[in-house]
Each structure stands twice: as C-alpha cells, then as structure tokens.
Amino acid sequence: MGWLFKSRYETELDGIVNKMVMNLSNNYKDNAQSDLKDLIETFEEFKAKGVLKEKTLKKYEDIIDTYKERLKGYGHKDQKPFWT
C-alpha cells in the first residue's frame, strides 16, 4: 500500500532499479551496467533539486552502493574467453 504515496521521482528511480534487476536476472551485463549509471545520474539530479525526502535519499544511496559492489567487474567486456 506504500506505493500509493510514492513521489513521481521515487517511482522513476524504482523503474530504473526494476529494469536493472531484470537485466541482471537475464544476464544482460552491459545493460545492467548502463542502468546503474542511469540510476546514479537520475538520483544525483533529484538530490541536487531537493525533491527527495531524507529517508528516500538514504534508501537509494544504499541501493546504489549495493549494486555498485555487485556490478564491479560485471560485464561482457570484462570477461575472459573460456578458451584462455
């Protein structure tokens, strides 16, 4: 029921997170990296505008930190071929 009270900014951030999670589950590594970059840029933009509440800022900072760590070195360009 909490989703009824989300701001449009939080809804937009959630959409990016959901897209990133879907790309991760489908092993679309480069897309997931791109989504993380998009999430960070959008979050920073909203943060600079002051449109997010303190609790929401903390929530997305934690999400970003978690996925930064999870996606470190995660991408097709970072993979070594199996034959080497």
Biopython code that builds the backbone (N, CA, C, O; Angstrom):
import numpy as np
from Bio.PDB.StructureBuilder import StructureBuilder

atoms = [
    (1, "MET", "N", (0.821, -1.195, 0.000)),
    (1, "MET", "CA", (0.000, 0.000, 0.000)),
    (1, "MET", "C", (0.861, 1.253, 0.000)),
    (1, "MET", "O", (0.386, 2.333, -0.353)),
    (2, "GLY", "N", (2.151, 1.117, 0.403)),
    (2, "GLY", "CA", (3.043, 2.258, 0.436)),
    (2, "GLY", "C", (3.301, 2.864, -0.931)),
    (2, "GLY", "O", (3.636, 4.044, -1.037)),
    (3, "TRP", "N", (3.146, 2.064, -1.978)),
    (3, "TRP", "CA", (3.412, 2.567, -3.322)),
    (3, "TRP", "C", (2.451, 3.670, -3.719)),
    (3, "TRP", "O", (2.743, 4.446, -4.629)),
    (4, "LEU", "N", (1.310, 3.753, -3.053)),
    (4, "LEU", "CA", (0.341, 4.797, -3.371)),
    (4, "LEU", "C", (0.867, 6.179, -3.021)),
    (4, "LEU", "O", (0.422, 7.180, -3.583)),
    (5, "PHE", "N", (1.804, 6.233, -2.100)),
    (5, "PHE", "CA", (2.271, 7.513, -1.588)),
    (5, "PHE", "C", (3.665, 7.895, -2.091)),
    (5, "PHE", "O", (4.262, 8.852, -1.599)),
    (6, "LYS", "N", (4.178, 7.152, -3.062)),
    (6, "LYS", "CA", (5.496, 7.475, -3.603)),
    (6, "LYS", "C", (5.396, 8.691, -4.509)),
    (6, "LYS", "O", (4.410, 8.887, -5.220)),
    (7, "SER", "N", (6.447, 9.502, -4.461)),
    (7, "SER", "CA", (6.505, 10.647, -5.362)),
    (7, "SER", "C", (6.813, 10.143, -6.770)),
    (7, "SER", "O", (7.241, 9.004, -6.955)),
    (8, "ARG", "N", (6.594, 10.993, -7.739)),
    (8, "ARG", "CA", (6.902, 10.594, -9.117)),
    (8, "ARG", "C", (8.397, 10.370, -9.279)),
    (8, "ARG", "O", (8.823, 9.585, -10.127)),
    (9, "TYR", "N", (9.196, 11.057, -8.469)),
    (9, "TYR", "CA", (10.649, 10.905, -8.528)),
    (9, "TYR", "C", (11.054, 9.514, -8.029)),
    (9, "TYR", "O", (11.889, 8.839, -8.631)),
    (10, "GLU", "N", (10.449, 9.110, -6.926)),
    (10, "GLU", "CA", (10.740, 7.788, -6.377)),
    (10, "GLU", "C", (10.249, 6.696, -7.324)),
    (10, "GLU", "O", (10.906, 5.666, -7.476)),
    (11, "THR", "N", (9.110, 6.912, -7.955)),
    (11, "THR", "CA", (8.583, 5.963, -8.929)),
    (11, "THR", "C", (9.534, 5.828, -10.117)),
    (11, "THR", "O", (9.749, 4.726, -10.620)),
    (12, "GLU", "N", (10.101, 6.946, -10.562)),
    (12, "GLU", "CA", (11.061, 6.907, -11.668)),
    (12, "GLU", "C", (12.318, 6.138, -11.268)),
    (12, "GLU", "O", (12.821, 5.326, -12.044)),
    (13, "LEU", "N", (12.822, 6.386, -10.073)),
    (13, "LEU", "CA", (14.003, 5.656, -9.599)),
    (13, "LEU", "C", (13.702, 4.162, -9.474)),
    (13, "LEU", "O", (14.528, 3.328, -9.846)),
    (14, "ASP", "N", (12.528, 3.827, -8.956)),
    (14, "ASP", "CA", (12.135, 2.419, -8.835)),
    (14, "ASP", "C", (12.083, 1.748, -10.207)),
    (14, "ASP", "O", (12.460, 0.584, -10.344)),
    (15, "GLY", "N", (11.621, 2.471, -11.210)),
    (15, "GLY", "CA", (11.559, 1.926, -12.563)),
    (15, "GLY", "C", (12.944, 1.570, -13.081)),
    (15, "GLY", "O", (13.131, 0.530, -13.714)),
    (16, "ILE", "N", (13.913, 2.437, -12.810)),
    (16, "ILE", "CA", (15.290, 2.166, -13.239)),
    (16, "ILE", "C", (15.844, 0.960, -12.490)),
    (16, "ILE", "O", (16.495, 0.103, -13.088)),
    (17, "VAL", "N", (15.587, 0.889, -11.179)),
    (17, "VAL", "CA", (16.062, -0.253, -10.378)),
    (17, "VAL", "C", (15.434, -1.545, -10.904)),
    (17, "VAL", "O", (16.129, -2.549, -11.063)),
    (18, "ASN", "N", (14.135, -1.528, -11.173)),
    (18, "ASN", "CA", (13.454, -2.733, -11.662)),
    (18, "ASN", "C", (14.029, -3.183, -13.009)),
    (18, "ASN", "O", (14.207, -4.379, -13.242)),
    (19, "LYS", "N", (14.315, -2.229, -13.886)),
    (19, "LYS", "CA", (14.909, -2.543, -15.192)),
    (19, "LYS", "C", (16.295, -3.168, -15.001)),
    (19, "LYS", "O", (16.650, -4.128, -15.684)),
    (20, "MET", "N", (17.069, -2.616, -14.071)),
    (20, "MET", "CA", (18.405, -3.137, -13.800)),
    (20, "MET", "C", (18.322, -4.569, -13.246)),
    (20, "MET", "O", (19.088, -5.439, -13.662)),
    (21, "VAL", "N", (17.418, -4.804, -12.335)),
    (21, "VAL", "CA", (17.244, -6.134, -11.746)),
    (21, "VAL", "C", (16.833, -7.134, -12.830)),
    (21, "VAL", "O", (17.318, -8.265, -12.851)),
    (22, "MET", "N", (15.944, -6.716, -13.721)),
    (22, "MET", "CA", (15.509, -7.591, -14.803)),
    (22, "MET", "C", (16.682, -7.911, -15.737)),
    (22, "MET", "O", (16.847, -9.058, -16.154)),
    (23, "ASN", "N", (17.490, -6.907, -16.064)),
    (23, "ASN", "CA", (18.653, -7.152, -16.913)),
    (23, "ASN", "C", (19.659, -8.068, -16.229)),
    (23, "ASN", "O", (20.284, -8.903, -16.883)),
    (24, "LEU", "N", (19.817, -7.919, -14.929)),
    (24, "LEU", "CA", (20.715, -8.812, -14.176)),
    (24, "LEU", "C", (20.202, -10.249, -14.211)),
    (24, "LEU", "O", (20.978, -11.183, -14.412)),
    (25, "SER", "N", (18.909, -10.424, -14.016)),
    (25, "SER", "CA", (18.348, -11.772, -13.980)),
    (25, "SER", "C", (18.421, -12.446, -15.349)),
    (25, "SER", "O", (18.442, -13.673, -15.438)),
    (26, "ASN", "N", (18.460, -11.644, -16.415)),
    (26, "ASN", "CA", (18.577, -12.188, -17.769)),
    (26, "ASN", "C", (20.024, -12.230, -18.252)),
    (26, "ASN", "O", (20.292, -12.568, -19.405)),
    (27, "ASN", "N", (20.953, -11.885, -17.362)),
    (27, "ASN", "CA", (22.387, -11.897, -17.648)),
    (27, "ASN", "C", (22.780, -10.896, -18.736)),
    (27, "ASN", "O", (23.742, -11.114, -19.472)),
    (28, "TYR", "N", (22.032, -9.804, -18.829)),
    (28, "TYR", "CA", (22.377, -8.725, -19.756)),
    (28, "TYR", "C", (23.303, -7.765, -19.007)),
    (28, "TYR", "O", (22.876, -6.731, -18.493)),
    (29, "LYS", "N", (24.560, -8.133, -18.962)),
    (29, "LYS", "CA", (25.532, -7.462, -18.101)),
    (29, "LYS", "C", (25.753, -6.003, -18.475)),
    (29, "LYS", "O", (25.729, -5.127, -17.610)),
    (30, "ASP", "N", (25.968, -5.743, -19.756)),
    (30, "ASP", "CA", (26.235, -4.371, -20.178)),
    (30, "ASP", "C", (25.018, -3.476, -19.967)),
    (30, "ASP", "O", (25.160, -2.305, -19.614)),
    (31, "ASN", "N", (23.831, -4.019, -20.180)),
    (31, "ASN", "CA", (22.606, -3.254, -19.936)),
    (31, "ASN", "C", (22.453, -2.935, -18.453)),
    (31, "ASN", "O", (22.046, -1.830, -18.093)),
    (32, "ALA", "N", (22.775, -3.890, -17.599)),
    (32, "ALA", "CA", (22.690, -3.667, -16.155)),
    (32, "ALA", "C", (23.666, -2.570, -15.731)),
    (32, "ALA", "O", (23.332, -1.734, -14.892)),
    (33, "GLN", "N", (24.869, -2.570, -16.304)),
    (33, "GLN", "CA", (25.845, -1.515, -16.005)),
    (33, "GLN", "C", (25.302, -0.151, -16.444)),
    (33, "GLN", "O", (25.434, 0.839, -15.725)),
    (34, "SER", "N", (24.699, -0.114, -17.614)),
    (34, "SER", "CA", (24.118, 1.123, -18.136)),
    (34, "SER", "C", (22.977, 1.610, -17.241)),
    (34, "SER", "O", (22.841, 2.807, -16.991)),
    (35, "ASP", "N", (22.162, 0.672, -16.766)),
    (35, "ASP", "CA", (21.055, 1.025, -15.871)),
    (35, "ASP", "C", (21.583, 1.608, -14.566)),
    (35, "ASP", "O", (21.017, 2.569, -14.045)),
    (36, "LEU", "N", (22.660, 1.039, -14.033)),
    (36, "LEU", "CA", (23.253, 1.558, -12.801)),
    (36, "LEU", "C", (23.732, 2.989, -13.011)),
    (36, "LEU", "O", (23.512, 3.855, -12.165)),
    (37, "LYS", "N", (24.377, 3.226, -14.122)),
    (37, "LYS", "CA", (24.846, 4.577, -14.445)),
    (37, "LYS", "C", (23.658, 5.541, -14.537)),
    (37, "LYS", "O", (23.720, 6.660, -14.027)),
    (38, "ASP", "N", (22.588, 5.103, -15.184)),
    (38, "ASP", "CA", (21.373, 5.910, -15.306)),
    (38, "ASP", "C", (20.762, 6.185, -13.937)),
    (38, "ASP", "O", (20.316, 7.299, -13.664)),
    (39, "LEU", "N", (20.741, 5.162, -13.072)),
    (39, "LEU", "CA", (20.208, 5.318, -11.722)),
    (39, "LEU", "C", (21.000, 6.362, -10.947)),
    (39, "LEU", "O", (20.418, 7.231, -10.297)),
    (40, "ILE", "N", (22.325, 6.279, -11.015)),
    (40, "ILE", "CA", (23.178, 7.219, -10.291)),
    (40, "ILE", "C", (22.956, 8.641, -10.794)),
    (40, "ILE", "O", (22.811, 9.568, -9.997)),
    (41, "GLU", "N", (22.929, 8.815, -12.110)),
    (41, "GLU", "CA", (22.738, 10.151, -12.686)),
    (41, "GLU", "C", (21.378, 10.736, -12.308)),
    (41, "GLU", "O", (21.281, 11.906, -11.936)),
    (42, "THR", "N", (20.339, 9.925, -12.403)),
    (42, "THR", "CA", (18.988, 10.391, -12.073)),
    (42, "THR", "C", (18.885, 10.718, -10.593)),
    (42, "THR", "O", (18.311, 11.741, -10.220)),
    (43, "PHE", "N", (19.438, 9.854, -9.746)),
    (43, "PHE", "CA", (19.431, 10.085, -8.307)),
    (43, "PHE", "C", (20.142, 11.391, -7.963)),
    (43, "PHE", "O", (19.630, 12.199, -7.188)),
    (44, "GLU", "N", (21.320, 11.591, -8.540)),
    (44, "GLU", "CA", (22.083, 12.811, -8.265)),
    (44, "GLU", "C", (21.330, 14.057, -8.721)),
    (44, "GLU", "O", (21.369, 15.091, -8.055)),
    (45, "GLU", "N", (20.652, 13.955, -9.848)),
    (45, "GLU", "CA", (19.848, 15.079, -10.350)),
    (45, "GLU", "C", (18.721, 15.416, -9.364)),
    (45, "GLU", "O", (18.517, 16.581, -9.022)),
    (46, "PHE", "N", (17.999, 14.399, -8.917)),
    (46, "PHE", "CA", (16.896, 14.616, -7.974)),
    (46, "PHE", "C", (17.413, 15.128, -6.634)),
    (46, "PHE", "O", (16.791, 15.981, -6.000)),
    (47, "LYS", "N", (18.550, 14.600, -6.214)),
    (47, "LYS", "CA", (19.162, 15.030, -4.953)),
    (47, "LYS", "C", (19.529, 16.510, -5.025)),
    (47, "LYS", "O", (19.285, 17.260, -4.080)),
    (48, "ALA", "N", (20.114, 16.929, -6.146)),
    (48, "ALA", "CA", (20.510, 18.331, -6.332)),
    (48, "ALA", "C", (19.296, 19.259, -6.345)),
    (48, "ALA", "O", (19.366, 20.396, -5.880)),
    (49, "LYS", "N", (18.190, 18.763, -6.882)),
    (49, "LYS", "CA", (16.957, 19.566, -6.932)),
    (49, "LYS", "C", (16.264, 19.632, -5.570)),
    (49, "LYS", "O", (15.425, 20.502, -5.336)),
    (50, "GLY", "N", (16.618, 18.709, -4.674)),
    (50, "GLY", "CA", (15.996, 18.682, -3.353)),
    (50, "GLY", "C", (14.582, 18.135, -3.344)),
    (50, "GLY", "O", (13.767, 18.520, -2.506)),
    (51, "VAL", "N", (14.285, 17.228, -4.285)),
    (51, "VAL", "CA", (12.918, 16.712, -4.390)),
    (51, "VAL", "C", (12.695, 15.389, -3.653)),
    (51, "VAL", "O", (11.583, 14.860, -3.645)),
    (52, "LEU", "N", (13.757, 14.857, -3.035)),
    (52, "LEU", "CA", (13.629, 13.593, -2.314)),
    (52, "LEU", "C", (13.728, 13.820, -0.813)),
    (52, "LEU", "O", (14.520, 14.638, -0.345)),
    (53, "LYS", "N", (12.914, 13.084, -0.067)),
    (53, "LYS", "CA", (12.961, 13.168, 1.391)),
    (53, "LYS", "C", (14.218, 12.470, 1.896)),
    (53, "LYS", "O", (14.810, 11.649, 1.196)),
    (54, "GLU", "N", (14.616, 12.806, 3.112)),
    (54, "GLU", "CA", (15.837, 12.256, 3.716)),
    (54, "GLU", "C", (15.803, 10.721, 3.752)),
    (54, "GLU", "O", (16.799, 10.068, 3.440)),
    (55, "LYS", "N", (14.677, 10.161, 4.127)),
    (55, "LYS", "CA", (14.530, 8.702, 4.201)),
    (55, "LYS", "C", (14.704, 8.081, 2.813)),
    (55, "LYS", "O", (15.331, 7.032, 2.671)),
    (56, "THR", "N", (14.152, 8.729, 1.805)),
    (56, "THR", "CA", (14.255, 8.245, 0.431)),
    (56, "THR", "C", (15.685, 8.353, -0.074)),
    (56, "THR", "O", (16.163, 7.458, -0.770)),
    (57, "LEU", "N", (16.374, 9.436, 0.268)),
    (57, "LEU", "CA", (17.785, 9.593, -0.110)),
    (57, "LEU", "C", (18.610, 8.424, 0.413)),
    (57, "LEU", "O", (19.393, 7.825, -0.324)),
    (58, "LYS", "N", (18.430, 8.109, 1.676)),
    (58, "LYS", "CA", (19.174, 7.024, 2.313)),
    (58, "LYS", "C", (18.876, 5.692, 1.628)),
    (58, "LYS", "O", (19.782, 4.898, 1.379)),
    (59, "LYS", "N", (17.615, 5.457, 1.331)),
    (59, "LYS", "CA", (17.202, 4.204, 0.684)),
    (59, "LYS", "C", (17.935, 4.021, -0.647)),
    (59, "LYS", "O", (18.487, 2.953, -0.911)),
    (60, "TYR", "N", (17.940, 5.050, -1.474)),
    (60, "TYR", "CA", (18.555, 4.919, -2.793)),
    (60, "TYR", "C", (20.080, 4.964, -2.729)),
    (60, "TYR", "O", (20.745, 4.371, -3.579)),
    (61, "GLU", "N", (20.637, 5.644, -1.755)),
    (61, "GLU", "CA", (22.093, 5.588, -1.562)),
    (61, "GLU", "C", (22.509, 4.158, -1.233)),
    (61, "GLU", "O", (23.521, 3.669, -1.736)),
    (62, "ASP", "N", (21.729, 3.492, -0.392)),
    (62, "ASP", "CA", (22.017, 2.101, -0.038)),
    (62, "ASP", "C", (21.879, 1.182, -1.255)),
    (62, "ASP", "O", (22.716, 0.306, -1.472)),
    (63, "ILE", "N", (20.825, 1.386, -2.045)),
    (63, "ILE", "CA", (20.614, 0.577, -3.253)),
    (63, "ILE", "C", (21.782, 0.771, -4.222)),
    (63, "ILE", "O", (22.316, -0.200, -4.757)),
    (64, "ILE", "N", (22.171, 2.014, -4.441)),
    (64, "ILE", "CA", (23.275, 2.311, -5.359)),
    (64, "ILE", "C", (24.569, 1.671, -4.867)),
    (64, "ILE", "O", (25.294, 1.060, -5.652)),
    (65, "ASP", "N", (24.865, 1.806, -3.574)),
    (65, "ASP", "CA", (26.086, 1.204, -3.014)),
    (65, "ASP", "C", (26.084, -0.312, -3.198)),
    (65, "ASP", "O", (27.104, -0.899, -3.558)),
    (66, "THR", "N", (24.945, -0.937, -2.953)),
    (66, "THR", "CA", (24.819, -2.386, -3.090)),
    (66, "THR", "C", (25.092, -2.822, -4.523)),
    (66, "THR", "O", (25.849, -3.765, -4.754)),
    (67, "TYR", "N", (24.481, -2.143, -5.479)),
    (67, "TYR", "CA", (24.644, -2.539, -6.877)),
    (67, "TYR", "C", (26.000, -2.133, -7.443)),
    (67, "TYR", "O", (26.507, -2.796, -8.348)),
    (68, "LYS", "N", (26.592, -1.067, -6.936)),
    (68, "LYS", "CA", (27.961, -0.722, -7.358)),
    (68, "LYS", "C", (28.892, -1.876, -7.011)),
    (68, "LYS", "O", (29.723, -2.278, -7.825)),
    (69, "GLU", "N", (28.753, -2.403, -5.810)),
    (69, "GLU", "CA", (29.589, -3.506, -5.363)),
    (69, "GLU", "C", (29.276, -4.775, -6.159)),
    (69, "GLU", "O", (30.185, -5.486, -6.585)),
    (70, "ARG", "N", (28.009, -5.047, -6.350)),
    (70, "ARG", "CA", (27.592, -6.261, -7.053)),
    (70, "ARG", "C", (28.030, -6.245, -8.520)),
    (70, "ARG", "O", (28.368, -7.290, -9.077)),
    (71, "LEU", "N", (28.026, -5.072, -9.141)),
    (71, "LEU", "CA", (28.330, -4.985, -10.568)),
    (71, "LEU", "C", (29.795, -4.665, -10.857)),
    (71, "LEU", "O", (30.181, -4.509, -12.015)),
    (72, "LYS", "N", (30.605, -4.568, -9.813)),
    (72, "LYS", "CA", (32.033, -4.302, -10.013)),
    (72, "LYS", "C", (32.640, -5.443, -10.834)),
    (72, "LYS", "O", (32.571, -6.606, -10.439)),
    (73, "GLY", "N", (33.234, -5.099, -11.975)),
    (73, "GLY", "CA", (33.833, -6.122, -12.833)),
    (73, "GLY", "C", (32.823, -7.005, -13.526)),
    (73, "GLY", "O", (33.169, -8.079, -14.017)),
    (74, "TYR", "N", (31.571, -6.564, -13.572)),
    (74, "TYR", "CA", (30.491, -7.375, -14.135)),
    (74, "TYR", "C", (30.100, -6.801, -15.486)),
    (74, "TYR", "O", (29.452, -5.758, -15.559)),
    (75, "GLY", "N", (30.487, -7.469, -16.533)),
    (75, "GLY", "CA", (30.140, -7.029, -17.872)),
    (75, "GLY", "C", (30.788, -7.947, -18.884)),
    (75, "GLY", "O", (31.795, -8.590, -18.588)),
    (76, "HIS", "N", (30.233, -8.012, -20.054)),
    (76, "HIS", "CA", (30.776, -8.901, -21.079)),
    (76, "HIS", "C", (32.181, -8.475, -21.484)),
    (76, "HIS", "O", (33.030, -9.320, -21.765)),
    (77, "LYS", "N", (32.429, -7.167, -21.516)),
    (77, "LYS", "CA", (33.755, -6.700, -21.920)),
    (77, "LYS", "C", (34.821, -7.075, -20.888)),
    (77, "LYS", "O", (36.010, -7.093, -21.203)),
    (78, "ASP", "N", (34.393, -7.376, -19.651)),
    (78, "ASP", "CA", (35.334, -7.737, -18.594)),
    (78, "ASP", "C", (35.626, -9.238, -18.540)),
    (78, "ASP", "O", (36.529, -9.675, -17.826)),
    (79, "GLN", "N", (34.857, -10.023, -19.296)),
    (79, "GLN", "CA", (35.008, -11.473, -19.232)),
    (79, "GLN", "C", (36.174, -11.928, -20.083)),
    (79, "GLN", "O", (36.450, -11.381, -21.151)),
    (80, "LYS", "N", (36.844, -12.939, -19.580)),
    (80, "LYS", "CA", (37.892, -13.594, -20.358)),
    (80, "LYS", "C", (37.239, -14.725, -21.149)),
    (80, "LYS", "O", (36.323, -15.376, -20.646)),
    (81, "PRO", "N", (37.690, -14.966, -22.367)),
    (81, "PRO", "CA", (37.130, -16.085, -23.128)),
    (81, "PRO", "C", (37.407, -17.410, -22.413)),
    (81, "PRO", "O", (38.432, -17.557, -21.747)),
    (82, "PHE", "N", (36.511, -18.350, -22.550)),
    (82, "PHE", "CA", (36.644, -19.615, -21.819)),
    (82, "PHE", "C", (37.822, -20.451, -22.312)),
    (82, "PHE", "O", (38.274, -21.352, -21.606)),
    (83, "TRP", "N", (38.322, -20.169, -23.503)),
    (83, "TRP", "CA", (39.406, -20.967, -24.065)),
    (83, "TRP", "C", (40.802, -20.495, -23.672)),
    (83, "TRP", "O", (41.798, -21.071, -24.110)),
    (84, "THR", "N", (40.879, -19.455, -22.854)),
    (84, "THR", "CA", (42.211, -18.983, -22.435)),
    (84, "THR", "C", (42.575, -19.501, -21.074)),
    (84, "THR", "O", (43.658, -19.203, -20.570)),
]
sb = StructureBuilder()
sb.init_structure("model")
sb.init_model(0)
sb.init_chain("A")
sb.init_seg("    ")
for serial, (resi, resn, name, xyz) in enumerate(atoms, 1):
    if name == "N":
        sb.init_residue(resn, " ", resi, " ")
    sb.init_atom(name, np.array(xyz, "f"), 0.0, 1.0, " ", f" {name:<3s}", serial, name[0])
structure = sb.get_structure()
